[in-house]
Amino acid sequence: MGDGDATLDHSVLSLHAWATSQLGADGTQIWVIDDLGFHPRASAGRAVDDADRALVRRSCIEHAALVEAGRLVVPLALSDRRSGACLFAFPFAAKSEWIDLCQSRLSNDLPNLDEHLQLQRLSRLSGSARESDQLRSILTLAHTLENCPSKRQVLGQIHQLLKQLIYAENFFVVVLDSSRQLLEFEFFVDQYDSDETPIPFVEGGLHGSLAAHVVAANRVVRGSSRELLAETGHGDMLDDAHYGPRAFDWLGVPMNVAGEVLGAVVIQSYDREIRFHDRAPSVLSMVAEAIGAALHRRRIREELESTVHERTAQLESAKADAERALADLQAAQQHLLQAEKMASLGQLVAGVAHEVNTPLGVALTANSHLASRAEDFRQQAADGALSRSALNDFVDTVAKSAGIVGKNLDRAAKLVQNFKQVSVDRSSDGRREFALDAFIEALTASMAGLWRGSSVQLRLDCPCDLRMDSFPGALGQVLSSLIENALQHAFTEGEPGLIQLNCASAADDQATIVVSDNGHGIAADDLGKIFEPFYTTGRHRGGTGLGLHIAYNLVTQKLGGSIEVDSEPGRGTRFTVQLPLSAPR
């Protein structure tokens, strides 16, 4: 039995003792699938049977924990392209809720289990097969340097594996820093020396270390310390105590990445009787190449991460500044809106002027055309050249022009009237007591022509015991605007739909009036703007964007209440108006 078998048996016995005391298990098995086959590598407790083998194989294939009768199997995430699993056997039915507990225990034991399984495997290989496998394991491990938490720990594992291939009791790895001014130790193990002070590096210079010569020359360097110091022109340093004991065999190979030297890997022997085998340079070169490539990728990634971190910090700082500025701007906007919103007609002149300009412009153009035709008609009459057809044309022109002028002047007049309503005086509308249900029925009856002939229905639900002491004129304007808004925007022409107007009494002498529809709904980008003056999505249909704005103004100022809107595209719209039964005086 090799060392790998002994340590693995010890680990399984410890695991079995835990499973017995915690779960009542009567057997524990470690299985592995690799080039040595598929069989249990260590077991404790009851004997292995075919059912164990079948369940473990299924767990390895599915990469999943499994529970079946008196067995629980947890897959093991082994390194080096191997798969395996741990099976716990019970004299009773296993429970699936034990899986997390077993996985937690195995995650703690996995590094040792993995190492012991690898040692066991290596102990069963022999000759060149074992050496090839060891070298492959070293190279595989070297690639993990790119992302591992601790470079020194991985390099230590590489050192232990390397010692099984060649004599490498004294081993170190040096890497040039980003400025290429220093050789820094990534890993250092030496029988006589413990100094890891970075080595100053100048191209072609020794500066206290033969490793600097390997890096500067970018080639494999081997020999005794005395020979190498003499060859590099530093024979005068042979007796310098700074260099410590002289190595009888010293081997250094460069870590070369894409034609550029990153550093060096060095082994040395202080024993006169121990010389490196002829294969040592090639083995060390392959190891150095793998280490250098991984460290180079790691350096690039860390530099990129550092750059990203710096840029992210800058962006977050800029974002924080922008958010503070935006918050200040929004606070200022809210202050201005609360202080100035709908307080004076003069604040809205520029907006209404733009709206009124279109119908007045059309009327002016039609009037100019009519004046021109009238002048032509007068000239024809004066010249005695007036014909019946000319008279008919002139009459048609007068009729069409008058219609255009009248229609657009009427539109302009309505715009001006709506505009005047924006700053309506609280005291301009008479206050009185009224029954809310009778008032709403009369209001909707007067509006019936708006939806007569269409497929849209209006449904009312208002209790007859609600009485208000308020301003019915203002309330009628609000409800008319909400109904007209639904008719204009909620449904396409000819589309069936339903508008509901519901009333209810609320706490604290409040009335709740809800106007809802099952139409198209309002887009999220538009929802927060619908109460703003002159904001409309139906301008192409003649909308001015003042209806809901006037409603908001009347509800919040004259009637002393609140109005809210809730909508989603495709799910209709709901306006909720909260009003005191007795309006503020």
N, C-alpha and C positions, 0 to 999 in steps of 0.2 A: 504494500500500500504506500502510495506517495504522499508527500506533504499535502497536496491538494485534496486527496481523499480524507485525510485525518481532519483537516480544518473544516471541510464540508460536513463531515459526520457530526462534528461538534456543533456546527451552526444548526443542523437539522434537529439534533437532540434538544437544543435550547428552544427552537421554534415549537417542537412537539410538546415540551414541558408547558409552554405558554398555552397552546391550544387545548391541552388536557385540563389545565386548571381553570381556564376561562370559559371553555365551550363544552368540555366533556368529550373531546376527541379521543379516539383510540388508535389513530394512525396518521402519520404525516409523511408526504412524499414530495421530492423535488424531481421534476422531469425536464429533459432538454431534448430539442431536436437540432442536430448539427451534423457535421460530416462523420461523427462517430456513431450516428444512428439515433434511434428514438427509444429511450428506456429510462427508468428512474436512476438518477445519479446518486441519490442518497435517500434513505427512508428510516422511519422509526415507528415502532408499534406494530400493528397487525400487518400480515403479508399482503403483497401487491397481487391483484387479480386482473383478469381481462376486462372487467367492467371499468376498473380504474383507468386502464390504458385507453379505452374507447372514449371516456368522458374527457380525459386530458387532451387527447388528439383533437377532439371537437372544440375544446376551449382555445387551443393554439390556432386552429384554422379560423375560428370566428373572432379571435381576439376579444373574448368576453368571459366574464365570470359566470359560472354555471352552478346550479344546485339540482341534484338528482338523488332522490331517496336518501341514503346515508352518506352522501358525498358532497363536498363543496370544493370547487376548483377556481383558483384565481390565476390569470395569466401573468407572466413575469416579463417586464420590458428589459431584456438582456441586450448587451452590446455585441458588436462584431457579427451582425447578421445571424444571430441565433434566436430561437424562440423557445419558450419554456413555460412551465406552470407549476404551481404548488397545490397539491391535493390534500385536503383534510378529510379523514374518514371518521364516521360516528357510528355507534351501536344503535342509533335511533335516527329519525328523519332530520336532515339538516334544515336550517331556516335561512331564507333569503336575506333577512335583516342582519345576518352575521357577515355579509359580504363586505360592507364598509369597514367593519372592525378588522377583518382579516387583511383587507387591502392596506389599511393604515399600518398595521404591524409589519407587513411585508415591505412597504415602502421604506421603513426604517432599516430593515435588514438587507434590502436589495443590493446596495453597493458591496457589502461583504460577500453576499451570496454570488454576485456576478464575478467578483475577483476569484473566489474559491473555485467556482465552476470553470473559469478559464485556466486556473492553475492545474486543476484536475485534468482538463483536456490536454494541456501541454505535456503533462507528465505521462500521458498515454501515447503521445506521438514520439517518434524517434528519428534521429538522423536529420537529413536535409529537409524532410517534411516538417519537422518541428521547428527548425531554424526559419524556414520560409514562413511558417505560420506566425512565429514570433515577430518577424520583421513586418509582416502584414499588419499585425496587431499594433505595432509601434507606429506605423504610418497612418493607420486609421485613427489612433489616439491623437497623433500630431494634428490632424485636421480639426479636431475639436477645440484647438487653441483659438480658433477664430471667434468663438462665441462663449467659451467657458467662463464662469465667474472668477476662477483663480488660475492664472497662467502657471504660477509656481507649483500648484498642486498637480496639474496635468504634466508639467515637465518632470516633476518628481516621479510620477507613474511611468513616464517614458524612460527615465533613468533606470528604474528597477527592471523594466523589460529589457533594456539595452544590455544590462549587466549579464543577462542570461545568454546573450549572443557573443559579446566581446568583453574584454577586460575594460571596465569603465568605472572603477571605484572613484577616480578623480575626474569630475565632469562639470563643465560649465557652458552656459550660453550667454553670449554678449550681443547686444543690438545697438546700432547707431541711433542716436536720438534724431528728432525731426530736423534739427539744424546741422546734423552731421559733424558735430564738434566733440561729442562724447560717446564712448562705448559703455553702455549701461548693462549691468548684470541682470538677466531675467531669471537665472538659476545658477547656483554655485555650491558644489560639494567638493571639499578637498581635505586630504588627510592632515595637512600642516597649516593651511592658510584659511582665514575666514574674512579677509578684507574684501568687501564688495564696493569699494569706492570706485565711482565711474572713472574710466581711463580716458585721458585727453587724447583726441585723435586728430592727427594732421596727415594728409595724404603722403605716404612714403616714410612716415616717422614711426619709431618704435614706441617711445614714450612709456616705458615701464612695462610693456606687455608684448609677448610674441603674438598674441591675438590681434593686436593692432597691425602687425605685419601681414597676417593672413588676410585681413580686410583690405588693407592698402594694395596688396599684390593680387588679390582676387584669385588665389590658387590654393591648392592643398599644400600644407607645410608639415613635414615630418622629420624627426631626428631628435638627438639629445639636446638639452638646453645649451650645453657648451657649443655644440656644432652649429646650432641655429643662431646663437648670439654672434659667433664668429663670422658666419656667412652674411649676416645683416650689417656687419661693420660695428658691432657693439661688444667686441671681445673685452673691452676695458670694464664692462659691467659684470664680468663673471664672478667677481668676489663681492659685489654689492649686496649687502644683507637685505636690501629692499626687495630683492627678487626671490628671497626664500630659498628652500632646498632646490637643487637642480634635478630636473626630471631626466631619467635615463632613456625614456622614450616619450616623445611629445608629438601629438597629432592634432592638427587644427584644420578644419574645412570651412570654406566660406558659405554663407547662406546667400545664394544668388537668385534674385527675382527679376525676371525680364531684363537681364543684362546689367542690373544694378545690385551692388553688394549691400545687403541689409545688416549683416553681422557675421558671427562665426560660432561654430560648435567645436569644443576642444575636449580631448581626453588626454591624460598623462599618467605615466607610471614612475614612481619613485623607487621601485624595487629593481635592482640590477638584474635579477633573475627573470623578470617578467617583461617580455617584449610583445608588442601587438602582432596579431596574426596578419597575414597578407590580405585577408579579406576585410580587415578593419577599415581602411580608407573608403572602400566602396560602400560598406554598410553605413558608415558615419555620414558619407556624402548624401546617400538617399534619405537618411533621417534629417540631415540639415536642410535638404531641399524641401521636405514636407513641412518642417517647423517654420522655415523662412516664408513659405507661401502662405501658411495660415496666419503668421504674425503680420505679414504684409496686408492681407485682407482685413485683419482685425484693426490695424492702424488706419486704413482707409475708412472703414466703417465708423470708427471712433471719431475721426476727423469730420466725417459727414454728420454724425450725430451731434457733435459739438457745434458745427455750423447751423444745423437745424435748430438746436436748443437756443443758440444766440438769436437766430432770426425769429424763433417763436417768442422768446422773451421780448424782443423789440416789437413784434406785432401785438403781443398782449399788452405791452405798455402803451402802444399807440391806440389799441382798442379801448383800454381803460380811459385814456385821455378823451377819446372820441365819445365814449359812453357818458363821461362826466359832462362834456360839452353838450351832448344831446339832452341829458337830463336837465341841465341848466336852461337850454333852449326850450324844452317842453314845459318846464316850470314857468318860464317867462311867457310862453304862448298861452298856457292855462290862465295865468294871471291876466293877460291882456283880454283873453276871451271872456273871462268872468266879469272883467271891469267894463269892457267895451261892447260885448256881444249884443247886437240888436238894440243899441241905446240911441242911435241917431240916424236919421235918413241920410245925412251927408256922407256917412261911412260907406254907404252902399251905392252912391251915385255912379261910380265908375263901372260897377258890375251891371246895374240896370241899364245904363247908357248903351252898353254893348248889346244887350238883349233887345232893347227898343229900336236900335239902329236898323236891324234887318227889316222889320215890317214897314217902318217909316221910309226906308230907302226904296223898297218895292213900290209903296204908294207914291212917292215922289217921282219915280221913273214913269209909272203909269200916268200920272198927272201931266208930266212933261210931254209924253207921247200924245195925250189927249189935246193939249194946248197946240201942239204942232199940227195935228190933224184939223183942229178947229180953224187955224189960220189958213190952211189949204182950202178948207171948205168956204171960208169967207171970201177968199180970192176968187174961187170958181164962181161963186154967186155974183160977185162984183163984175166979173168978166162975162156974165151971161152964159157960162159954159157948164152950168150945173145939170147933170143928168140924173135920171131916176136911180141908176146903179150907184152913182157916186153918193147920192143921198142915203141909199140903203147901207152902203159901206160905212158912211159916217155915223149913222145911227147904231150900227153894230159895234163900231169902235167905242162910241160913247158908253154903250151898255156894258161892254167888257171892261173898259177902263174904270167905270164907276164901280163895277163889282169888285175889281182888284183893289181899288182904293178903299172901298168900304170894308172889305174883309181884313185888310192889313191894318187899317186904322182901328177897327174893332179889336184886333189882336193887340195892338199897341195900347189901346185903352185898358184892356184887361191886365196887361203887364203893369201899367201904371197903377191900377187899382190894387193889384197884388202887392206891388211895391209899397203903396201907402199903408197896406194892412200890416206890413212888417213892423212899423213903428206906431201901431194903433195905440191910442191912449186907453188906459185901464178904465177910465170913467166914461168913455165914449159909447159903451154898450150897456144897455139897461140891465139892472140886476133885479131878479125876482125869484119867487119860489115856483117850482114846477115839478110835475111827476116825470121821472126819467123815462119810463116806458112809453108814455103817451108822446113825449117829445121826440123820442127816437123813431116811433112809428110814423109821425107826421113828417119828420125829416126824410126818412127813406122813401116815403110815398112821393114826396116832391122830387126825388131824384130818380124815380123809376124809369124815366125816359133814357137814362144813361145805359141801362142794360136790357131794355126792351128789345126783343128780336135777337138777342145773343143767347149763347148756351150757358152763360154764367148765371148762377142762382145766388140770391141773398137770403140768408137764414138769420132770424132774430131770436134771441133768448134773453129777455130782460124781465125781472120780477116787478110786479105792480106796486110793491110797497116801498120802493126807493123814491124819496123826495129830496130835491136839492134846492139850496138857496145860493144861486150862482148866476152866471152870465150865459144864458142860452144861446145868444148870438155867437159868442166865441166858441162854445162847445159845438155848435152846429158846424162852424167853419172847420174845426178839428176833425170831426167825424167825416165830413164831406171829403176833406183832403185825403184821409186814410182810405175811404172807399174808392175814390177816384184813382188813387195811386195803385190800388189792387187791380182795378179794371184795366188800367193802362199798361202796367208792367208785369203782372203775374201770369197773364195768359196771352197766347198768340191769337190772332183774329180767327173767330170761328171755333176756337177750342173750348170744350165744356169745362166748367169749374165751379167752385163753391167758395163764397165769401160768408163768413160767420161773424156776427156781432153779438157778443155775450156781455151781460152786466151781472155784477154781484156786489153785495155789501161786504166790506172788510172791517177789520178791527179799527178802533180809534176813529170812528165816524168817517170812514173812507169808502169811496165807491171805486170798484175796479171795472174798467171797460176794456174788452179785448176785441180787436179787429184782426181776424186771421183769414188766410186763404190756403188753398192746396195747390198753388201754382208753381212757377219755376224756381222761386227762391231768389236770394240775393248772394252774389259772390262775396267771399270774405274780404277781398280788397275794397269792395264798395260799401260794405256794411257799416264801417265806422265813419262814412262821409255823408250819409243820406240826409242828415239834418243840417248840413252846411248850406248856406245860401248859394243859389245858382249851380248846385251840383246835381246833375241828372244824367242818366244813361239813355234817356229818350229824347234827346234834343232833336234828332232827325224826325221825330213825330210831333214837334212843336213844344216839347216840354221845356219849362224855364228853370226848374230846380228850386222854385220858391214855395211850392205847396207844403212839403213836409217841414221846411224851415219855418213857415208861418205857424204850422201846427205845433211845432216844438216851442216857439215863442209864446203862443197863446196858453199852452198847457202850463209851462214853467213860470210865466210871469203873471198873466191875467187870472188864470184859474187856480194858481198856487199848487199845482200838482207835479207829477213826473211822467215821462213817457220813455219806454224802452222798446227795443226791437230785437227779435230773435229769429234767425233764418239760416238755412243751409240750402245750397243749390240742389234743386230737384225735390225739396221737402217742404216747400211753402214758406210763408212769412207770418209772423205773429207780432203785432203791436199791442203792448200792454200799457194802458193809461190809468194812473192812480190819481184820484181827485178827492179833495175834501168835500163832504156833503154841504158844508157851508164855506163858500169861498172867502179868502181873506179880504178884509175891507181896506 
